[in-house]
Amino acid sequence: MGNLTIDMLRERAHGQVIMTTDAEYDEARKVYNAMIDKRPSVIIRTADVTDVMAGVDYARENGLDLSIRGGSHSVPGFGTCDGGVVIDLVRMNGVRVDPKRQTARAEGGCTWADFNHATYAFGLATTGGIIGSTGIAGLTLGGGIGYLTRGFGLSLDNLLSADVVTADGRFVVASEKENEDLFWALRGGGGNFGVVTSFEYQLHPVKDIVAGIFFYPIDKVREVLSFYREFVKNAPEQLGFFPAFQIAPPLPFIPEKEVGKPFIAIVACWAGALDKGEKEMASFRKPAPAVAEMVAPMPYYAINGLFDPLLPPGLQHYWKASFATELTDGAIAAHMEFGPKVPVVNSTMHIYPINGAASRVASDATSFAYRDANFATVIAGMWPDPADNEKNTKWVKDYYKALEPHSLAGGYVNFMAGDDDGRVKENYKENYSRLVSIKRKYDPGNLFHMNQNIQP
Ligand SMILES: Cc1cc2nc3c(=O)[nH]c(=O)nc-3n(C[C@H](O)[C@H](O)[C@H](O)COP(=O)(O)OP(=O)(O)OC[C@H]3O[C@@H](n4cnc5c(N)ncnc54)[C@H](O)[C@@H]3O)c2cc1C
């Protein structure tokens, strides 16, 4: 039998096969980062696993580049390519909760908003990201840092099994019991090993939480970050929180005269007993008097959508990332210099804590190697106008350079820029060689290379 032709693909697929001449093409080729402007030859909006198999076969048999798209949030734009094939899982967003086992199985095209919405009704949740529109797929496969990380580990620590279509078009299940090597590699190795069509997660009893947002004067950076580095060491693990540089948006709890000014902020989520939330939030009044604050109970899914309006699709994105064991005085000095220069309301810098449950997992238990890091820092440049590209990318690069001497060699793969592919090996440290051997077994031809690539 010859190669799968485009006509055969159209015949085989239950979902949409979108070509360059189709009316939906221009909309369908867009990814979240508007800086990425690529023209694939075909976009397959898969309806089911069979469609994914067909898409993988079509790309491999025709020697075409293949991009896998879950939530489309990859800042380097790995969810698309020029001239190749895009498998877009957007239509595959079903979630089935098993309340007895406290698990959920979610299809590869789910966003965290889809996922949290489905699990909330059962009073259950797992670690996800802090933005509702991010895909569960890319986020989980690279790590997964969010409000629940200190209590329940990374998203990938909560992964129980994955359904995967491998480079040869086969369907396999990866778990602690089946294809254990693939399961190990998937938990940190990103999209290098196959298309994950569904994820099975461990859930935890989390329903309503208490959220806290505190904006402190910008001349209190030293006080706030010094407080943060000490407090995070022994703070209860039900408390997820991180400092951020943020230009004040026009929100009801922010005095009008403060809108548009840069602040050092702390964002917090108390996922323990609801009546203890107010008391836990009082800790964040210690470093300095807040210019504005909001403390309120809300559904867990609501805090994960709180910042979505600031980050619609279509912004320009350029990000840099680093890990650190300590938040040193030198790092705080760099934050004091560059944080207040945050150029626009959409841009930010976050220092996420990854201590607690995430750090109790051995560094070789999954392919996510930086279990000794206590902090994952992201400098997230996000702005609307392409005319400002140079100014904004310069802020990110200069800030990153100033932090570099105070950081570990690697950074979180999911926060990396497109020009960071030289750092892939550093991101996996001693796990890298095992990842290479598993890549050779499951994808010797490197079909899955539109990612932070592990070369076979
Ligand atoms: C606004 C914003 C907020 C973010 N917040 C957080 C956060 O709070 N915590 C955090 O940890 N990260 C966060 N991230 C980073 C995020 O984890 C990565 O961007 C992640 O790659 C996004 O996954 P996705 O599925 O949305 O992206 P996509 O662009 O669809 O995919 C990203 C990568 O994963 C691969 N991939 C996607 N789907 C599959 C699949 N089904 N099978 C195999 N490979 C697949 C792709 O090929 C690509 O290499 C954020 C990113 C953005 C832009």
The ligand as an SDF file (V2000), in Angstrom:
LIG
                    3D

 53 58  0  0  0  0  0  0  0  0999 V2000
   -0.9230   32.6080   29.6200 C   0  0  0  0  0  0  0  0  0  0  0  0
   -0.1390   31.4130   30.0510 C   0  0  0  0  0  0  0  0  0  0  0  0
   -0.2050   30.9980   31.3640 C   0  0  0  0  0  0  0  0  0  0  0  0
    0.5230   29.8890   31.8010 C   0  0  0  0  0  0  0  0  0  0  0  0
    0.4460   29.5010   33.1210 N   0  0  0  0  0  0  0  0  0  0  0  0
    1.1140   28.4000   33.5360 C   0  0  0  0  0  0  0  0  0  0  0  0
    0.9970   27.9330   34.8780 C   0  0  0  0  0  0  0  0  0  0  0  0
    0.3040   28.5070   35.6920 O   0  0  0  0  0  0  0  0  0  0  0  0
    1.6870   26.8310   35.2260 N   0  0  0  0  0  0  0  0  0  0  0  0
    2.4710   26.1480   34.3660 C   0  0  0  0  0  0  0  0  0  0  0  0
    3.0580   25.1460   34.7500 O   0  0  0  0  0  0  0  0  0  0  0  0
    2.6060   26.5700   33.0850 N   0  0  0  0  0  0  0  0  0  0  0  0
    1.9490   27.6670   32.6510 C   0  0  0  0  0  0  0  0  0  0  0  0
    2.0840   28.0990   31.3560 N   0  0  0  0  0  0  0  0  0  0  0  0
    3.0130   27.4150   30.4780 C   0  0  0  0  0  0  0  0  0  0  0  0
    2.3180   26.2070   29.8660 C   0  0  0  0  0  0  0  0  0  0  0  0
    2.4850   25.1250   30.7460 O   0  0  0  0  0  0  0  0  0  0  0  0
    2.9440   25.8620   28.5100 C   0  0  0  0  0  0  0  0  0  0  0  0
    2.7920   26.9400   27.6390 O   0  0  0  0  0  0  0  0  0  0  0  0
    2.3140   24.5970   27.9420 C   0  0  0  0  0  0  0  0  0  0  0  0
    3.1600   24.0730   26.9700 O   0  0  0  0  0  0  0  0  0  0  0  0
    0.9390   24.8950   27.3670 C   0  0  0  0  0  0  0  0  0  0  0  0
    0.3160   23.7270   26.9820 O   0  0  0  0  0  0  0  0  0  0  0  0
   -0.8090   23.7890   25.8460 P   0  0  0  0  0  0  0  0  0  0  0  0
   -1.3440   22.4260   25.6750 O   0  0  0  0  0  0  0  0  0  0  0  0
   -1.7360   24.9070   26.1310 O   0  0  0  0  0  0  0  0  0  0  0  0
    0.0600   24.2760   24.6040 O   0  0  0  0  0  0  0  0  0  0  0  0
    0.3260   23.7350   23.1210 P   0  0  0  0  0  0  0  0  0  0  0  0
    0.9170   24.9090   22.4130 O   0  0  0  0  0  0  0  0  0  0  0  0
   -0.8780   23.1450   22.5320 O   0  0  0  0  0  0  0  0  0  0  0  0
    1.3960   22.6160   23.3460 O   0  0  0  0  0  0  0  0  0  0  0  0
    2.5800   22.8340   24.0620 C   0  0  0  0  0  0  0  0  0  0  0  0
    3.5600   21.6960   23.8210 C   0  0  0  0  0  0  0  0  0  0  0  0
    2.9940   20.4610   24.2440 O   0  0  0  0  0  0  0  0  0  0  0  0
    2.8490   19.5700   23.1450 C   0  0  0  0  0  0  0  0  0  0  0  0
    1.5280   18.9600   23.2220 N   0  0  0  0  0  0  0  0  0  0  0  0
    0.3380   19.6090   23.2960 C   0  0  0  0  0  0  0  0  0  0  0  0
   -0.6540   18.7150   23.3740 N   0  0  0  0  0  0  0  0  0  0  0  0
   -0.0900   17.5020   23.3760 C   0  0  0  0  0  0  0  0  0  0  0  0
   -0.6140   16.1860   23.4570 C   0  0  0  0  0  0  0  0  0  0  0  0
   -1.9070   15.9620   23.5820 N   0  0  0  0  0  0  0  0  0  0  0  0
    0.2590   15.1630   23.4210 N   0  0  0  0  0  0  0  0  0  0  0  0
    1.5690   15.3870   23.3190 C   0  0  0  0  0  0  0  0  0  0  0  0
    2.1070   16.5990   23.2380 N   0  0  0  0  0  0  0  0  0  0  0  0
    1.2990   17.6470   23.2770 C   0  0  0  0  0  0  0  0  0  0  0  0
    2.9810   20.4370   21.9200 C   0  0  0  0  0  0  0  0  0  0  0  0
    3.4530   19.7270   20.8280 O   0  0  0  0  0  0  0  0  0  0  0  0
    3.9290   21.5150   22.3590 C   0  0  0  0  0  0  0  0  0  0  0  0
    5.2510   21.0820   22.2470 O   0  0  0  0  0  0  0  0  0  0  0  0
    1.3490   29.1880   30.8910 C   0  0  0  0  0  0  0  0  0  0  0  0
    1.4200   29.6240   29.5620 C   0  0  0  0  0  0  0  0  0  0  0  0
    0.6910   30.7180   29.1450 C   0  0  0  0  0  0  0  0  0  0  0  0
    0.8170   31.2000   27.7400 C   0  0  0  0  0  0  0  0  0  0  0  0
  1  2  1  0
  2  3  1  0
  2 52  2  0
  3  4  2  0
  4  5  1  0
  4 50  1  0
  5  6  2  0
  6  7  1  0
  6 13  1  0
  7  8  2  0
  7  9  1  0
  9 10  1  0
 10 11  2  0
 10 12  1  0
 12 13  2  0
 13 14  1  0
 14 15  1  0
 14 50  1  0
 15 16  1  0
 16 17  1  0
 16 18  1  0
 18 19  1  0
 18 20  1  0
 20 21  1  0
 20 22  1  0
 22 23  1  0
 23 24  1  0
 24 25  2  0
 24 26  1  0
 24 27  1  0
 27 28  1  0
 28 29  2  0
 28 30  1  0
 28 31  1  0
 31 32  1  0
 32 33  1  0
 33 34  1  0
 33 48  1  0
 34 35  1  0
 35 36  1  0
 35 46  1  0
 36 37  1  0
 36 45  1  0
 37 38  2  0
 38 39  1  0
 39 40  1  0
 39 45  2  0
 40 41  1  0
 40 42  2  0
 42 43  1  0
 43 44  2  0
 44 45  1  0
 46 47  1  0
 46 48  1  0
 48 49  1  0
 50 51  2  0
 51 52  1  0
 52 53  1  0
M  END
$$$$
